[in-house]
Amino acid sequence: MTTALITGSTAGIGAAFARRLAADGHDLVLVARDTKRLREQATELHDRHGIEAEVLTADLAGDAGIEAVTARLGDRRNPVDLLVNNAGFGNKGRYLEVSLADELRMLKVHCEAVLRLTSAATEAMRDRGRGGVVNVASVAAFVPRGTYGASKAWVVQFTQGVARDLAGSGVRLMALCPGFVRTEFHERAGMGTDNIPGWMWLDADKVVASALHDLARGRTLSIPDPRYKALMGAAKLVPRGMLGGLSSRTGRKYGPQ
């Protein structure tokens, strides 16, 4: 039986990963900030699927939280076979409307934590000759949309670069780039969603199923829906300057209000 560690496991895509992996028989290490929710989740998954679910309370916006998770990933006696770097958040507002402290906190979670956790996990996995890492990014990585998009673009470039460097080692890495997913993400950021068309929304469980399928096929990038694949393909044909203008207008129409 293998073990998967999931950050941001109590809601949204992270919770969907936990449900799917538990149903498939994987033991879990569940990581989030809310101990109560973690314990409730661990109990539910254990009772429903008979797997072992370990709880690790950690805030990845701080060094202590990152170090706690890297220590668990480096435990050779209880190895982690799959890491899902899912923890993340959005800030409401345009650039300069968001405090610098909040921007830096986002970069800490989206970039530094992903770098340090991926490094800890893949070092142990390479020594064993097997393992996988899924770093959750976003289709925002492919359009110029401020710090959030920039941080997710970093996740994509980093993940695909490491995947090439570790090719042949038995360790697979993949960046997952969903679009709008029905989760707590927007509510926590104080972002309105009533103006987002229904066709743009994805189901978290279907996103995870598609992601795991792509990981098994050895893909380093997963855009888990034909609609978003088509949109991202079209975006490549638009000049960068024009894309920035379209992205800005779209963000005002479909983004936080």
C-alpha positions as CSV (number, residue, x, y, z in Angstrom):
1,M,0.0,0.0,0.0
2,T,1.4,3.4,-0.9
3,T,1.1,6.8,0.9
4,A,0.1,10.1,-0.6
5,L,0.7,13.5,1.1
6,I,-1.8,16.2,0.2
7,T,-1.5,19.9,1.2
8,G,-4.6,21.9,1.5
9,S,-6.5,18.6,1.9
10,T,-9.6,19.8,3.7
11,A,-11.4,21.6,0.8
12,G,-11.7,21.8,-2.9
13,I,-9.3,20.0,-5.2
14,G,-7.2,18.8,-2.2
15,A,-10.3,17.1,-0.7
16,A,-11.1,15.6,-4.0
17,F,-7.6,14.1,-4.2
18,A,-8.0,12.7,-0.7
19,R,-11.4,11.1,-1.5
20,R,-10.1,9.5,-4.7
21,L,-6.8,8.3,-3.4
22,A,-8.4,6.9,-0.3
23,A,-11.0,5.1,-2.4
24,D,-8.1,3.6,-4.5
25,G,-6.6,2.2,-1.3
26,H,-3.8,4.7,-0.6
27,D,-2.9,5.7,2.9
28,L,-2.8,9.5,3.4
29,V,-1.0,12.3,5.1
30,L,-3.4,15.2,5.3
31,V,-2.0,18.7,5.6
32,A,-3.8,21.9,6.3
33,R,-4.1,24.7,8.9
34,D,-7.3,23.6,10.6
35,T,-6.7,20.7,13.0
36,K,-10.4,20.1,13.7
37,R,-11.3,19.8,10.0
38,L,-8.2,17.6,9.4
39,R,-9.2,15.2,12.2
40,E,-12.8,15.0,10.9
41,Q,-11.6,14.3,7.4
42,A,-9.1,11.7,8.5
43,T,-11.8,9.9,10.5
44,E,-14.3,9.9,7.7
45,L,-11.8,8.6,5.1
46,H,-10.5,5.9,7.5
47,D,-14.1,4.7,8.4
48,R,-15.3,4.8,4.8
49,H,-12.2,3.2,3.0
50,G,-10.3,1.4,5.8
51,I,-7.1,3.4,5.0
52,E,-4.7,5.0,7.5
53,A,-5.0,8.8,7.5
54,E,-2.3,10.8,9.3
55,V,-3.0,14.4,10.3
56,L,-0.3,17.1,10.0
57,T,-1.3,20.7,10.9
58,A,0.9,23.2,9.1
59,D,0.6,26.7,7.7
60,L,2.8,26.8,4.5
61,A,2.9,30.6,4.7
62,G,5.5,30.2,7.4
63,D,8.9,28.5,7.7
64,A,7.8,26.3,10.6
65,G,4.9,24.9,8.6
66,I,7.1,24.2,5.6
67,E,9.8,22.6,7.7
68,A,7.2,20.3,9.4
69,V,6.0,19.0,6.0
70,T,9.5,18.6,4.5
71,A,10.5,16.6,7.6
72,R,7.6,14.2,7.0
73,L,8.5,13.9,3.3
74,G,12.0,13.1,4.2
75,D,11.1,10.3,6.6
76,R,12.6,7.2,5.0
77,R,10.9,4.8,7.4
78,N,7.5,6.0,6.4
79,P,8.0,7.0,2.8
80,V,5.6,9.2,0.8
81,D,5.0,7.8,-2.7
82,L,2.8,10.7,-4.1
83,L,3.0,14.4,-3.2
84,V,0.1,16.7,-4.1
85,N,1.1,20.3,-3.6
86,N,-2.4,21.8,-3.6
87,A,-2.3,24.5,-0.9
88,G,-3.0,28.0,-2.3
89,F,-5.2,31.0,-2.2
90,G,-6.1,34.2,-4.1
91,N,-6.0,37.8,-3.1
92,K,-9.0,40.1,-4.0
93,G,-7.9,43.2,-5.9
94,R,-5.6,44.5,-8.6
95,Y,-1.9,45.1,-8.2
96,L,-1.2,47.8,-5.6
97,E,-4.7,47.3,-4.2
98,V,-3.3,44.2,-2.4
99,S,-0.8,44.7,0.4
100,L,2.8,43.7,-0.2
101,A,2.6,41.5,2.8
102,D,-0.2,39.5,1.2
103,E,1.6,39.3,-2.1
104,L,4.7,37.9,-0.4
105,R,2.6,35.5,1.6
106,M,1.1,34.2,-1.7
107,L,4.6,33.7,-3.2
108,K,5.6,31.9,0.0
109,V,2.8,29.4,-0.4
110,H,2.7,29.1,-4.2
111,C,6.4,29.1,-4.9
112,E,8.8,28.7,-2.0
113,A,6.7,26.0,-0.3
114,V,6.2,24.1,-3.6
115,L,10.0,24.3,-4.3
116,R,11.0,23.1,-0.8
117,L,8.3,20.3,-0.6
118,T,9.0,19.1,-4.1
119,S,12.8,19.0,-3.3
120,A,12.3,17.0,-0.1
121,A,9.9,14.6,-1.8
122,T,11.8,13.9,-5.0
123,E,15.1,13.4,-3.3
124,A,13.6,10.5,-1.3
125,M,11.7,9.2,-4.3
126,R,14.8,9.3,-6.5
127,D,16.7,7.1,-4.0
128,R,13.8,4.6,-4.1
129,G,13.5,4.8,-7.8
130,R,9.8,5.6,-7.8
131,G,7.3,8.3,-6.9
132,G,5.2,11.1,-8.2
133,V,4.5,14.8,-7.6
134,V,1.4,16.8,-8.7
135,N,1.8,20.5,-8.3
136,V,-1.5,22.3,-8.7
137,A,-1.2,25.4,-10.8
138,S,-4.0,27.0,-12.9
139,V,-4.8,28.1,-16.4
140,A,-4.1,31.6,-15.1
141,A,-0.4,30.5,-15.6
142,F,-0.9,31.1,-19.3
143,V,-2.3,34.7,-19.3
144,P,-0.8,37.9,-17.8
145,R,-2.9,38.3,-14.7
146,G,-0.8,39.7,-11.8
147,T,0.9,37.9,-9.0
148,Y,-1.5,35.0,-8.9
149,G,-1.0,34.1,-12.5
150,A,2.8,34.8,-12.3
151,S,3.1,32.4,-9.3
152,K,1.2,29.7,-11.1
153,A,3.4,30.2,-14.2
154,W,6.4,29.6,-12.0
155,V,4.8,26.4,-10.8
156,V,4.3,25.2,-14.4
157,Q,7.8,26.1,-15.5
158,F,9.4,24.7,-12.4
159,T,7.5,21.4,-12.5
160,Q,8.2,20.7,-16.2
161,G,11.9,21.6,-15.8
162,V,12.3,19.3,-12.8
163,A,10.5,16.5,-14.7
164,R,13.1,16.8,-17.5
165,D,16.0,16.8,-15.0
166,L,14.6,13.7,-13.3
167,A,13.6,11.8,-16.5
168,G,14.6,8.1,-16.2
169,S,14.8,8.2,-12.4
170,G,11.4,6.7,-11.8
171,V,10.0,9.9,-10.4
172,R,7.1,11.6,-12.3
173,L,6.2,15.3,-12.0
174,M,3.1,17.0,-13.4
175,A,1.6,20.5,-13.2
176,L,-2.2,20.5,-13.0
177,C,-3.8,23.5,-14.5
178,P,-7.6,23.6,-14.0
179,G,-9.9,26.5,-14.7
180,F,-12.7,27.6,-12.4
181,V,-13.5,24.8,-10.0
182,R,-16.4,24.7,-7.6
183,T,-14.6,25.0,-4.3
184,E,-14.2,27.3,-1.3
185,F,-11.4,29.2,-3.1
186,H,-13.3,32.2,-4.3
187,E,-15.4,32.5,-1.1
188,R,-12.3,32.6,1.1
189,A,-10.8,35.3,-1.1
190,G,-14.0,37.4,-0.9
191,M,-14.5,37.1,-4.6
192,G,-17.9,37.1,-6.2
193,T,-18.7,34.3,-8.7
194,D,-22.2,35.0,-9.8
195,N,-20.9,36.6,-13.0
196,I,-19.0,33.5,-14.1
197,P,-20.8,31.6,-16.8
198,G,-22.0,28.1,-15.9
199,W,-20.0,26.5,-18.7
200,M,-16.7,27.7,-17.2
201,W,-17.1,25.7,-14.0
202,L,-15.5,22.3,-13.4
203,D,-16.2,19.6,-10.9
204,A,-13.3,18.9,-8.5
205,D,-13.7,15.1,-8.6
206,K,-13.6,15.1,-12.4
207,V,-10.5,17.3,-12.3
208,V,-8.7,14.9,-10.0
209,A,-9.7,11.8,-12.1
210,S,-8.3,13.5,-15.2
211,A,-5.2,14.6,-13.4
212,L,-4.4,11.1,-12.1
213,H,-5.0,9.7,-15.6
214,D,-2.5,12.2,-17.1
215,L,0.0,11.4,-14.4
216,A,-0.2,7.7,-15.1
217,R,0.4,8.5,-18.8
218,G,3.6,10.3,-18.0
219,R,2.4,13.8,-18.9
220,T,4.1,16.8,-17.3
221,L,1.2,19.2,-17.9
222,S,-2.5,18.5,-17.3
223,I,-5.3,20.8,-18.4
224,P,-8.3,18.7,-17.3
225,D,-11.1,19.7,-19.6
226,P,-11.6,20.0,-23.4
227,R,-13.1,23.5,-23.0
228,Y,-10.0,24.9,-21.3
229,K,-7.7,23.0,-23.6
230,A,-9.4,24.8,-26.5
231,L,-9.2,28.2,-24.7
232,M,-5.5,27.8,-23.9
233,G,-4.8,26.6,-27.5
234,A,-6.5,29.7,-28.8
235,A,-4.6,31.9,-26.4
236,K,-1.3,30.8,-28.0
237,L,-2.4,32.4,-31.3
238,V,-3.2,35.8,-29.8
239,P,-0.3,38.3,-29.7
240,R,1.0,38.8,-26.1
241,G,0.1,42.5,-25.9
242,M,-3.5,41.8,-27.1
243,L,-3.7,38.8,-24.7
244,G,-2.8,41.1,-21.8
245,G,-5.7,43.5,-22.7
246,L,-8.2,40.6,-23.1
247,S,-7.1,39.0,-19.9
248,S,-7.5,42.3,-18.0
249,R,-11.0,42.8,-19.4
250,T,-12.0,39.2,-18.8
251,G,-10.7,39.5,-15.2
252,R,-12.9,42.5,-14.6
253,K,-15.9,40.7,-16.1
254,Y,-15.4,37.2,-14.6
255,G,-13.0,37.9,-11.7
256,P,-13.4,39.3,-8.2
257,Q,-15.9,42.2,-7.9
